[in-house]
Amino acid sequence: MSIATLTVRALDPLRDAELLHGWVTHPKAAYWMMQDAKLQDVEREYMRIAAHEHHHAFIGLHDGEPAFLMETYDPRYVELVGLYEPEPGDVGMHFLVAPTDRPIHGFTRAVITTVMEELFADPHTRRVVVEPDVSNKAVHALNEAVGFVPAREIDKPEKRALLSFCTRERFFNRHSPAARGVTV
């Protein structure tokens, strides 16, 4: 099975709550920190995000079928307030790949690349900010692969996190056709 087409649509908290509940409570989503969430908790959390001016959630689709979750936030107002000095054009990001019994080689990397392309499609986005748990080595490797550079560890209320940044230039230098060995 190939990766084919990945797209993103707005998340509907009521329509998507049951789907998301299965994703965020799955053992593979331990770093999402919603393992014990009830359906109503997930619905409430994504209703809160939907109502928030500076936090947004999206469902990623693989050939039209839900396959990943993407969240964006303005770090001046959400997640990182007081933990670093935001720069103009900073956008925070979280992503979660849906659990599957039929994994596709390279899928998670394709997802994070799609997420980054979506973020940088906005010309105002200059830098993407992430703050994964310091122990999440798999996501650190993915972040590095798309161009993130670790800055420092920070203490958030729920975790010790690795604050990392990826500039527009660094991402596109990594993902230009020439960088991938493709001639155009």
Secondary structure, 3 states (H helix, E strand, C coil): CCCCCEEEEECCHHHHHHHHHHHHCCHHHHHHCCCCCCHHHHHHHHHHHHHCCCEEEEEEEECCEEEEEEEEECCCCCCCCCCCCCCCCEEEEEEEECCCCCCCCCHHHHHHHHHHHHHHCCCCCCEEEECCECCCHHHHHHHHHHCCEEEEEEECCCCEEEEEEEEHHHHHHHHCCCCCCCCC
